[in-house]
Amino acid sequence: MDFPSFLTSLATSFIIFVVLMLLFTWLSRKPGNAEVYYSNRILKGMNPVECGYMTRSPFAWIREAMSSSETDIINMSGVDTAVYFVFLGTALGIFVFSALVLLPVLLPVAATDHSIRAVSTTSNGTSTQLDKLSMGHVGNSGVRLWAFIVATYWVSIVAYFFLWRAYKHVTELRAKALMSPEVRADQFAILVRDIPSASNGQSKKEQVDSFFREIYPDTFYRSMVVTDNKKVNKIYEELEGYKKKLARAEAIYAESQKTNPDALKPSHKTGLLGIIGEKVDSIEFYNDKIKELIHQLEAEQKVTLKEKQQSSAALVFFNSRVAAASASQNIHAPIVDTWTVIDAPEPRQLIWTNLSKKFYERIIRQYVVYAVVFLTIFFYMIPIGFISALTTLDNLMKLLPFLKPVVKQKAIKTVLEAYLPQLALILFLALLPKFLLFLSRSEGIPSESHVTRAASGKYFYFSVLNVFIGVTLGGTLFTTFKSIEHDPNSIFRVLAESLPQNATFFLTFVALKFFVGYGLELSRIIPLIIFHLKKKYLCKTEAEINEAWAPGDLGYATRFPGDMLTMTIVLCYSVIAPIIIPFGVVYFGLGWLLLRNQALKVYVPSFESYGRMWPHIHTRMLATLILYQVTMCGYFGVKKFKATPVLFPLPIFSLIFAFICQKKFRRFFVSPALEVVSHELKEVPNMEIVFRSFIPPCLSAGKSDEHQFEDALSHVSNTGSSTV
């Protein structure tokens, strides 16, 4: 990409961002859009805008985001969201402090080196203005390279400092949250899996009760055996569907009566898609179906609770937080594949269908998923490398010569070079997240937060291997294949020389992500359009309207890996092409500001794990740091700089740092510390409420005989919805 195309990309991206920000300012001041721009505040019963919509300053959101505290974030969106902002702040701190040294030192060193006459930085023997500011403009020997050696160490030291401080801070956040005096149901429960077969004619519940009552005679409260809820859940979902249809039909009828008191009741055909079959009165038909399904549900609930509790998993409840925390981190049997115990997730997080999967089944599933992920990464690298190569205009014209007259038009060429490769890559990656979430669920993971962590890790390694490495290799190998074919030993030299050349691609990639991506995030123009279309043409009831504007959460499974990819790109190019650092600063700084507004006013968390994702984030940040250090060792090595061995200790330092952090902090994120959970509660917990909070809706809905149902619950254990 030439310099005019680069400037075009930046300018147009910035203009798009400004337009989207002005749209946000205008649209968010209209009361009719409050559900889209202030959904979190509305759901918490707060006023969307304290001082009124029209009197609101266009830039009030910036002041509110900057003045908000970490406590405000936790109160509105939870600890996990606060941890996400610790990550953003850590990345921002690393790049800001790195820039303080790298920009004023390395840019002049690179720009004033005249050895470029002997060393070309582009494949055609020319250099762009941006190339002159990169390490590729510096010769293969001389004292100037020592500045880049020192810079490599400086970035590493800054990263160690901020990563250590962040781990310590998140540990304090988690401890403060877990020692809260509020009663949380999951702090009084453990999840038990791999329960062995019962003996002596015991039921599964009797077996669980006797086992834990013997070990914890003073604190054991009750157990809930996971049941097979597939059939009862199917009936429950069908019942809920008919309730929604009835509410919709009644709303349509009430609306029609306002204009015509003699309006006929809504009707529909009972056949395929309401097109064929007998025509019936919708309200009467749905009422009859609901009555019928309620009876079926009650009957199936009793059968499920009495006959379908032969599961190998259960939830066990204690009347003390300390007892539950202690039980969750103890070994309860000499054989590792029996009585496996972990702390219970929140009730809303449980993936009921995964709970009863056996020990070895989970291990086999895990390795199968890992193999599938490996193959996915490997085979995705082929099309991504192809896309990277194909969307380069020079390569595109080679493959499709008939495009030359169009592509050679200066205006068209500038726009295509500015956006085509980046947009192609972003759109291609958009297909992946749902597949990785599906794979993570298939491992037998018990909770949604754990699935999110697992999918996030897969997506991160996929992004690094296929986007960062794949794009770098793909574009270079495609254009230099013939020279490598004639001289295979030149591959490392060619790849090293390609690093500065690819900096421009990644500069525009990062700029496109923060200007256009964050502009769309702030303006929420797409959710706004969808909401108003649904509200006008599809929604008839209040419940349907609420569902249309439901905001969802921050989407950690894709947001973390996307940010980590940007961090990887900026970090790995920070010394090779220091001009990329300001782009990283803007990306994480703008993200910190803009997403703070979204966390305070828009997004609603779907789970709370109290920062449990942080050790995984920290590990990936360290993996990025090691990749940066290895890249620099390789790049200096290809340049044949004699002082290259000076860099070899850096990856070792990073591994030692990772080991120390894991030993010092990680255990607390696996199991709650007894010192933390021993703090007094503000009230004595109602254990029956704690127990009932884990009952899935399909087993608690539509009950007519409370005493009979209560008896069934006490005999059996509750759990096993197949809702996920």
C-alpha positions in Angstrom: 0.0 0.0 0.0 1.4 3.4 -1.0 1.3 6.4 1.3 -1.7 8.2 -0.4 -3.8 5.0 0.1 -2.7 4.9 3.7 -3.7 8.5 4.3 -7.0 7.9 2.5 -7.8 4.9 4.7 -7.1 6.9 7.9 -9.0 10.0 6.7 -12.1 8.2 5.6 -12.1 6.0 8.7 -11.9 9.1 10.9 -14.7 10.8 9.0 -16.9 7.7 9.4 -16.2 7.8 13.1 -17.1 11.4 13.4 -20.3 10.9 11.5 -21.3 7.9 13.6 -20.5 9.9 16.8 -22.7 12.8 15.7 -25.4 10.3 14.9 -25.1 8.9 18.4 -25.3 12.4 19.9 -28.5 13.1 17.9 -30.2 9.8 18.2 -29.5 9.2 22.0 -31.2 12.5 22.8 -34.6 11.2 21.5 -36.8 9.6 24.2 -38.0 7.0 21.7 -34.5 5.5 21.5 -33.9 5.3 25.2 -34.3 1.5 25.2 -31.3 1.1 22.8 -29.0 3.7 24.4 -29.8 3.4 28.1 -31.1 -0.2 28.4 -29.0 -1.1 31.4 -30.2 1.9 33.4 -33.8 1.2 32.4 -33.6 -2.4 33.5 -32.3 -1.3 36.9 -35.2 1.1 37.3 -33.1 4.2 36.9 -33.8 7.3 34.9 -32.2 7.0 31.4 -31.0 10.6 31.5 -30.9 12.5 34.8 -31.2 16.0 33.4 -33.6 15.4 30.5 -32.9 14.4 26.9 -32.9 17.7 25.0 -30.9 19.6 27.6 -28.2 16.9 27.6 -24.8 18.0 26.4 -23.7 16.2 23.2 -20.4 15.2 24.9 -21.9 14.5 28.4 -21.2 10.8 27.8 -17.5 11.5 27.7 -17.5 13.3 31.0 -19.6 10.7 32.6 -17.4 7.8 31.4 -14.2 9.5 32.5 -15.6 10.5 35.9 -17.0 7.0 36.6 -15.2 4.9 39.2 -14.5 1.2 39.2 -17.2 0.8 41.9 -19.7 2.4 39.4 -18.8 -0.2 36.8 -19.2 -3.0 39.3 -22.6 -1.8 40.5 -23.9 -1.4 37.0 -22.2 -4.3 35.1 -20.4 -6.5 37.6 -16.9 -7.6 38.5 -16.2 -9.3 35.1 -16.8 -6.0 33.3 -14.5 -4.2 35.7 -11.8 -6.8 35.0 -12.2 -6.2 31.3 -11.4 -2.5 31.9 -8.3 -3.6 33.9 -7.2 -5.4 30.8 -7.8 -2.4 28.6 -6.0 -0.1 31.1 -3.1 -2.6 31.3 -2.7 -2.7 27.5 -3.0 1.1 27.3 -0.4 1.6 30.0 2.1 -0.8 28.3 1.8 1.1 25.0 1.8 4.6 26.5 5.0 4.0 28.5 6.6 2.2 25.7 5.9 5.1 23.4 7.6 7.5 25.8 10.9 5.9 24.8 10.3 4.3 21.4 8.9 7.2 19.5 11.4 9.9 20.3 14.4 7.5 20.1 13.6 4.9 17.3 11.9 7.1 14.8 14.8 9.5 14.4 17.3 6.6 14.4 15.4 4.9 11.5 14.7 8.1 9.5 18.3 9.3 9.5 19.9 6.0 8.5 21.2 6.3 4.9 21.9 2.6 4.4 18.5 2.3 2.7 20.4 2.8 -0.6 21.9 -0.6 -0.1 18.8 -2.3 1.5 15.4 -2.0 -0.1 12.3 -2.4 2.1 9.8 -3.3 -0.5 9.6 -6.1 -3.0 10.0 -3.7 -6.0 13.1 -2.0 -4.7 11.4 1.2 -3.5 10.5 2.5 -0.1 7.5 4.4 1.1 7.4 7.2 3.6 6.3 4.8 6.3 9.1 2.4 5.5 11.6 5.1 6.3 10.3 5.2 9.9 10.7 1.4 10.4 13.5 -0.8 11.5 13.7 -2.1 7.9 15.3 1.3 7.0 18.2 0.6 9.3 21.2 -1.3 7.9 22.2 -4.8 9.1 25.1 -3.5 11.2 26.1 -0.5 13.1 25.5 1.1 16.5 22.0 2.2 15.5 20.7 -1.3 16.0 21.6 -1.1 19.7 18.8 1.4 20.1 16.4 -1.3 19.0 17.9 -3.8 21.3 17.4 -1.5 24.3 13.9 -0.7 23.1 13.0 -4.4 23.0 14.1 -4.7 26.7 12.2 -1.5 27.6 8.9 -2.8 26.2 9.4 -6.1 28.1 10.1 -4.4 31.4 7.1 -2.1 31.0 4.9 -5.1 30.2 6.1 -7.0 33.3 5.4 -4.1 35.6 1.8 -3.5 34.3 1.0 -7.2 34.2 2.1 -7.7 37.8 0.2 -4.7 39.0 -3.0 -5.8 37.1 -2.9 -9.3 38.5 -2.6 -8.0 42.0 -5.4 -5.5 41.4 -7.8 -8.1 40.0 -7.0 -10.4 42.9 -8.1 -7.6 45.3 -11.3 -7.0 43.2 -12.2 -10.7 43.3 -11.5 -10.9 47.1 -13.6 -7.9 47.8 -16.5 -9.2 45.8 -16.5 -12.7 47.3 -16.3 -11.4 50.9 -19.5 -9.3 50.3 -22.1 -9.6 53.1 -24.8 -10.2 50.5 -26.2 -13.8 50.3 -25.3 -15.4 47.0 -26.8 -18.9 46.3 -23.8 -20.3 44.5 -21.5 -19.6 47.6 -23.5 -22.2 49.5 -23.4 -25.0 46.9 -20.9 -27.3 45.2 -21.2 -29.3 42.0 -20.5 -33.0 42.4 -19.9 -35.1 39.3 -18.8 -38.7 38.6 -21.0 -40.1 41.4 -20.4 -43.9 41.5 -23.2 -46.4 41.2 -25.3 -46.7 44.3 -25.2 -49.9 46.4 -27.5 -51.7 48.9 -30.6 -50.5 47.2 -30.0 -46.9 47.8 -31.5 -44.2 45.6 -29.1 -41.7 44.1 -30.2 -39.0 46.4 -29.9 -41.2 49.5 -26.3 -42.1 48.4 -25.3 -38.5 48.0 -26.9 -37.4 51.2 -25.3 -40.1 53.3 -21.9 -39.5 51.7 -21.8 -35.8 52.4 -23.6 -35.9 55.7 -21.0 -38.3 57.0 -18.1 -36.0 56.0 -19.9 -32.7 56.9 -22.3 -33.6 59.7 -22.8 -30.1 61.0 -22.9 -28.1 57.8 -24.5 -30.3 55.2 -28.0 -29.1 54.3 -29.5 -30.9 51.3 -28.7 -32.3 47.9 -30.3 -32.0 44.5 -29.6 -34.8 42.0 -29.4 -33.8 38.4 -32.3 -35.4 36.5 -32.9 -36.1 32.8 -35.1 -33.2 31.9 -35.2 -33.5 28.1 -38.9 -34.4 27.9 -40.2 -32.1 30.6 -38.1 -29.2 29.2 -39.6 -29.8 25.7 -43.1 -29.5 27.1 -42.1 -26.4 29.1 -40.7 -24.7 26.0 -43.8 -25.5 24.0 -46.0 -24.2 26.8 -44.1 -20.9 27.0 -44.3 -20.6 23.2 -48.1 -20.9 23.3 -48.3 -18.4 26.2 -46.5 -15.8 24.0 -48.8 -16.6 21.0 -51.8 -16.1 23.3 -50.6 -12.8 24.5 -49.9 -11.7 21.0 -53.4 -12.7 19.8 -55.1 -11.0 22.7 -53.0 -7.8 22.0 -54.0 -7.9 18.3 -57.7 -8.4 19.2 -57.6 -5.6 21.8 -56.0 -3.2 19.3 -58.6 -4.0 16.6 -61.5 -3.4 19.1 -60.3 0.1 19.6 -61.2 1.0 16.0 -64.0 -1.5 15.5 -65.9 -2.8 18.5 -67.4 -5.6 16.4 -64.0 -6.8 15.1 -63.6 -10.6 14.8 -61.1 -12.5 17.0 -57.8 -13.4 15.4 -57.8 -16.8 13.6 -55.2 -19.1 12.0 -54.9 -22.4 10.3 -53.4 -25.3 12.3 -51.4 -26.8 9.5 -47.9 -26.2 8.2 -46.7 -22.6 8.8 -50.4 -21.6 9.3 -51.0 -21.9 5.6 -53.0 -25.2 5.4 -55.3 -27.0 7.8 -58.4 -26.2 9.8 -59.1 -22.6 10.6 -59.6 -21.9 14.3 -60.1 -19.1 16.7 -56.5 -18.3 17.8 -57.3 -17.2 21.4 -59.5 -20.2 22.1 -57.1 -22.5 20.5 -54.1 -21.2 22.4 -56.0 -21.3 25.7 -56.9 -25.0 25.1 -53.3 -25.8 24.2 -52.0 -24.1 27.4 -54.4 -26.0 29.6 -53.5 -29.3 27.9 -49.8 -28.6 28.2 -50.0 -27.6 31.9 -51.5 -31.0 32.7 -48.8 -32.7 30.6 -46.1 -30.6 32.3 -47.3 -31.4 35.8 -47.4 -35.1 35.1 -44.0 -35.2 33.5 -42.5 -33.2 36.4 -43.6 -35.9 38.8 -42.2 -38.6 36.6 -39.0 -36.8 36.1 -38.5 -36.0 39.8 -39.3 -39.6 40.9 -37.9 -41.8 38.2 -35.2 -39.8 36.2 -32.7 -39.0 38.9 -30.2 -41.7 38.0 -27.6 -39.2 37.1 -23.9 -39.1 38.0 -24.1 -35.4 39.1 -25.7 -33.5 41.9 -25.7 -30.1 43.6 -24.9 -30.3 47.3 -25.9 -27.4 49.6 -24.3 -26.3 52.9 -25.5 -23.8 55.5 -22.1 -22.1 55.6 -20.0 -20.4 52.9 -16.8 -21.6 54.5 -18.0 -25.2 54.4 -19.0 -25.0 50.8 -15.7 -23.3 49.8 -13.7 -25.9 51.7 -15.6 -28.8 50.1 -15.1 -27.4 46.7 -11.3 -27.7 46.9 -10.9 -31.0 48.7 -10.4 -34.5 47.3 -13.4 -36.6 48.4 -12.3 -40.0 47.1 -9.0 -41.9 46.5 -10.0 -42.5 42.9 -9.9 -39.4 40.8 -12.7 -40.4 38.5 -15.3 -40.6 41.3 -16.9 -37.8 43.5 -15.3 -35.0 41.5 -16.2 -31.7 43.2 -16.0 -28.1 42.1 -17.6 -24.9 43.4 -21.1 -24.4 41.9 -21.6 -21.7 39.2 -24.5 -19.3 39.4 -27.9 -21.0 38.7 -28.3 -19.0 35.5 -25.0 -20.3 34.2 -25.5 -24.0 34.5 -25.5 -26.0 31.3 -27.6 -28.8 32.6 -27.1 -31.2 29.8 -23.4 -31.3 30.4 -23.5 -31.9 34.1 -24.0 -35.7 34.0 -21.2 -36.4 31.4 -18.7 -38.9 32.9 -15.1 -38.2 33.7 -13.5 -40.1 30.8 -16.2 -38.9 28.4 -15.3 -35.3 29.2 -11.6 -36.0 28.6 -12.2 -37.7 25.3 -14.5 -34.9 24.2 -11.9 -32.3 25.2 -9.2 -34.0 23.1 -11.5 -34.4 20.2 -12.5 -30.7 20.4 -8.8 -29.8 20.6 -8.1 -31.8 17.4 -11.0 -30.2 15.6 -9.8 -26.7 16.7 -6.3 -27.6 15.5 -7.6 -28.7 12.1 -9.8 -25.6 11.9 -6.8 -23.3 12.6 -4.7 -25.2 10.1 -7.3 -25.2 7.3 -8.5 -21.7 8.0 -4.9 -20.5 7.5 -5.1 -21.6 3.8 -8.1 -19.4 2.9 -7.0 -16.5 5.1 -3.5 -16.6 3.5 -5.2 -16.8 0.1 -7.5 -13.9 0.9 -4.5 -11.9 2.2 -2.7 -12.5 -1.0 -5.7 -12.2 -3.3 -6.8 -8.9 -2.0 -3.5 -7.3 -2.7 -4.1 -5.3 -5.8 -0.9 -6.3 -7.6 -1.8 -10.0 -7.0 -5.4 -9.4 -7.9 -4.4 -7.9 -11.3 -2.1 -10.9 -11.9 -4.9 -13.4 -11.3 -7.7 -11.3 -13.0 -6.0 -9.3 -15.8 -9.4 -8.0 -17.0 -9.6 -5.9 -13.9 -6.5 -3.8 -14.8 -8.4 -1.0 -16.6 -10.7 -0.5 -13.6 -8.1 -1.0 -10.8 -5.7 1.4 -12.4 -8.1 4.3 -12.0 -6.4 6.3 -9.3 -9.5 7.0 -7.2 -10.6 3.3 -7.3 -7.1 2.0 -6.6 -6.7 4.3 -3.6 -10.0 3.2 -2.1 -9.5 -0.5 -2.8 -5.9 -0.5 -1.3 -7.2 1.4 1.7 -10.1 -1.0 2.6 -10.3 -4.2 0.5 -7.8 -6.5 2.4 -8.9 -5.3 5.9 -12.6 -5.7 5.2 -12.2 -9.1 3.6 -10.3 -10.3 6.7 -12.8 -8.8 9.2 -15.8 -10.3 7.3 -14.1 -13.7 7.1 -13.4 -13.8 10.8 -17.1 -13.0 11.6 -18.1 -16.5 10.7 -16.0 -18.2 13.4 -17.3 -17.3 16.9 -20.5 -19.4 17.0 -18.6 -22.4 15.8 -16.0 -22.1 18.6 -18.8 -21.6 21.2 -20.4 -24.8 20.0 -17.1 -26.7 20.2 -16.5 -25.4 23.8 -20.0 -26.5 24.9 -19.3 -29.9 23.3 -16.4 -30.5 25.8 -18.9 -31.1 28.6 -18.1 -27.8 30.4 -20.6 -27.1 33.2 -21.1 -23.4 33.0 -21.6 -20.5 30.5 -18.7 -18.5 31.9 -16.4 -21.4 31.5 -17.6 -21.9 27.9 -16.9 -18.3 27.2 -13.4 -18.6 28.6 -12.7 -21.7 26.6 -14.1 -20.2 23.3 -12.2 -17.0 24.0 -8.9 -18.9 24.2 -9.6 -20.8 21.0 -10.5 -17.6 19.2 -7.3 -15.9 20.5 -4.9 -18.6 19.3 -6.9 -18.8 16.0 -6.6 -15.1 15.5 -2.8 -15.0 16.3 -1.9 -18.0 14.1 -4.2 -17.2 11.2 -4.5 -13.4 11.1 -1.2 -12.2 12.5 1.1 -15.0 11.3 -1.1 -16.1 8.3 -1.4 -12.6 6.8 2.3 -12.0 7.2 3.3 -15.3 5.6 0.5 -15.4 3.0 1.1 -12.0 1.5 4.9 -12.5 1.4 5.0 -16.1 0.2 2.5 -15.4 -2.6 4.6 -12.6 -4.0 8.1 -14.2 -3.5 7.3 -17.8 -4.2 9.5 -17.9 -7.3 12.5 -16.5 -5.6 12.1 -18.9 -2.7 11.6 -21.8 -5.2 15.0 -21.0 -6.7 16.7 -20.4 -3.4 14.8 -22.2 -0.5 17.4 -21.0 2.0 16.2 -17.4 1.4 12.8 -18.0 3.1 13.9 -16.7 6.5 15.5 -13.6 5.0 12.4 -12.9 2.8 10.1 -13.3 5.8 12.2 -11.0 7.9 12.2 -8.4 5.2 8.4 -8.7 4.9 7.7 -7.7 8.5 8.2 -3.9 8.0 6.3 -4.1 4.7 3.2 -5.7 6.5 3.2 -2.9 9.1 1.2 -0.7 6.8 -1.5 -3.3 6.4 -1.8 -3.8 10.1 -1.8 0.0 10.7 -4.9 0.3 8.6 -6.4 -2.8 10.0 -6.1 -1.4 13.6 -7.4 2.0 12.5 -10.4 0.4 10.7 -11.2 -1.5 13.9 -11.1 1.5 16.3 -12.6 4.2 14.0 -15.3 2.2 12.2 -15.7 -0.6 14.8 -16.0 1.7 17.8 -18.1 4.2 15.8 -20.6 1.5 15.1 -20.4 0.4 18.7 -21.1 3.9 20.1 -23.9 4.8 17.6 -25.6 1.4 17.9 -27.2 2.2 14.5 -27.8 -1.4 13.6 -29.5 -2.4 16.9 -31.5 0.8 16.7 -32.8 0.1 13.2 -33.6 -3.5 14.0 -35.4 -2.5 17.2 -37.6 0.1 15.5 -38.4 -2.3 12.6 -39.4 -5.0 15.0 -41.4 -2.6 17.2 -43.3 -1.2 14.2 -44.0 -4.3 12.2 -43.5 -7.4 14.5 -44.0 -6.6 18.1 -47.6 -6.6 19.5 -47.0 -7.2 23.2 -44.9 -5.5 25.9 -42.9 -8.7 26.3 -42.1 -8.7 22.6 -41.0 -5.1 22.7 -38.7 -5.8 25.7 -37.2 -8.8 23.8 -36.6 -6.6 20.8 -34.4 -4.2 22.7 -32.7 -6.6 25.1 -29.1 -5.5 25.0 -27.2 -8.6 25.8 -23.7 -8.5 27.3 -20.3 -7.3 26.2 -19.6 -10.6 24.3 -16.4 -11.6 26.1 -15.9 -14.6 23.9 -15.1 -12.4 20.8 -14.3 -9.1 22.4 -11.3 -10.3 24.4 -9.7 -12.2 21.4 -10.3 -9.2 19.1 -8.6 -6.9 21.6 -5.8 -9.4 22.1 -5.2 -9.6 18.4 -4.8 -5.9 18.3 -2.4 -6.0 21.2 -0.4 -8.8 19.5 -0.1 -6.8 16.3 0.9 -3.6 18.0 3.3 -5.2 20.5 5.1 -7.3 17.8 5.5 -4.3 15.6 6.3 -1.8 18.4 10.0 -1.9 17.8 10.1 -2.9 14.1 7.7 -0.1 13.1 7.2 2.2 16.2 4.7 4.4 14.3 2.1 1.6 15.1 2.2 2.4 18.8 0.0 5.6 18.6 -2.6 3.5 16.8 -2.5 1.0 19.7 -2.8 3.8 22.2 -5.8 5.2 20.4 -7.4 1.8 20.1 -7.2 0.9 23.8 -7.8 4.5 25.0 -10.8 5.0 22.8 -12.1 1.5 23.7 -11.7 2.2 27.5 -13.7 5.5 27.1 -16.4 4.3 24.7 -17.0 0.9 26.2 -17.2 2.4 29.7 -20.2 4.3 28.5 -21.7 1.1 27.1 -21.0 -0.8 30.3 -22.7 2.0 32.4 -25.7 2.4 30.2 -26.2 -0.3 27.7 -24.9 -3.8 28.2 -26.3 -6.2 30.9 -24.0 -9.1 32.0 -25.4 -12.6 31.4 -23.3 -14.1 34.1 -20.9 -13.2 36.9 -17.7 -15.2 37.5 -16.0 -12.6 39.7 -12.9 -12.2 37.5 -12.3 -15.8 36.9 -11.3 -15.1 33.3 -8.4 -13.0 34.4 -5.7 -15.7 34.7 -6.5 -16.8 31.1 -6.3 -13.2 29.9 -3.0 -12.7 31.7 -1.6 -15.9 30.2 -2.6 -14.8 26.7 -1.0 -11.4 27.3 2.2 -13.1 28.3 1.9 -15.4 25.2 1.7 -12.2 23.1 4.8 -10.8 24.9 6.8 -14.0 24.3 5.7 -14.0 20.6 7.0 -10.4 20.4 10.3 -11.3 22.0 10.8 -14.4 19.7 9.9 -12.2 16.7 12.5 -9.7 17.7 15.1 -12.4 18.2 14.4 -13.8 14.8 14.4 -10.5 13.1 17.7 -9.4 14.6 19.1 -12.9 13.8 18.1 -12.6 10.1 19.8 -9.1 10.1 22.9 -11.0 11.3 23.5 -8.5 14.1 26.3 -9.8 16.3 24.5 -8.7 19.5 21.4 -10.7 18.8 22.2 -13.2 21.6 21.6 -10.4 24.1 17.9 -10.9 23.4 17.8 -14.6 24.0 17.1 -14.3 27.8 13.9 -12.3 27.3 11.6 -15.3 26.5 13.1 -17.1 29.5 12.4 -14.1 31.7 8.8 -14.1 30.5 8.4 -17.8 31.3 9.8 -17.3 34.8 7.5 -14.3 35.3 4.5 -16.4 34.2 5.5 -19.2 36.6 5.8 -16.8 39.5 2.4 -15.2 38.7 0.7 -18.6 38.4 2.1 -19.8 41.7 1.3 -16.6 43.6 -2.1 -15.7 42.3 -3.8 -18.3 40.2 -5.0 -20.7 42.9 -7.4 -18.1 44.3 -9.1 -17.9 40.9 -9.7 -21.6 40.9 -11.1 -21.9 44.4 -12.4 -19.3 46.8 -10.1 -18.5 49.7 -11.5 -19.5 53.1 -10.2 -16.2 54.6 -12.4 -14.3 52.1 -15.6 -16.3 52.5 -15.4 -16.4 56.3 -16.6 -12.8 56.6 -19.9 -12.4 58.2 -23.1 -12.0 56.2 -25.6 -9.2 56.9 -28.4 -11.7 57.4 -28.8 -15.5 58.0 -29.3 -17.1 54.6 -32.7 -18.7 53.9 -31.4 -22.1 52.7 -34.8 -23.0 51.1 -34.5 -20.0 48.9 -30.9 -20.9 48.1 -32.0 -24.4 47.2 -34.9 -23.3 45.1 -32.9 -20.8 43.1 -31.2 -23.8 41.4 -34.5 -25.4 40.4 -34.7 -25.1 36.6 -37.9 -23.4 35.3 -39.1 -26.6 33.6 -39.4 -28.3 37.0 -40.9 -25.4 38.9 -43.5 -24.0 36.4 -47.1 -24.9 36.1 -47.4 -26.6 39.6 -50.8 -27.0 41.0 -50.2 -29.2 44.1 -47.5 -27.5 46.1 -47.3 -30.1 48.8 -46.9 -33.0 46.4 -44.3 -31.1 44.4 -42.4 -30.2 47.6 -42.4 -33.9 48.6 -41.0 -34.9 45.2 -38.3 -32.3 45.5 -37.3 -33.5 48.9 -37.2 -37.1 47.7 -35.3 -36.3 44.5 -33.1 -33.6 43.5 -33.8 -31.0 41.3 -31.6 -30.2 38.4 -31.1 -31.3 34.8 -32.7 -29.0 32.4 -31.7 -29.5 28.8 -32.4 -25.9 28.0 -28.9 -25.2 26.7 
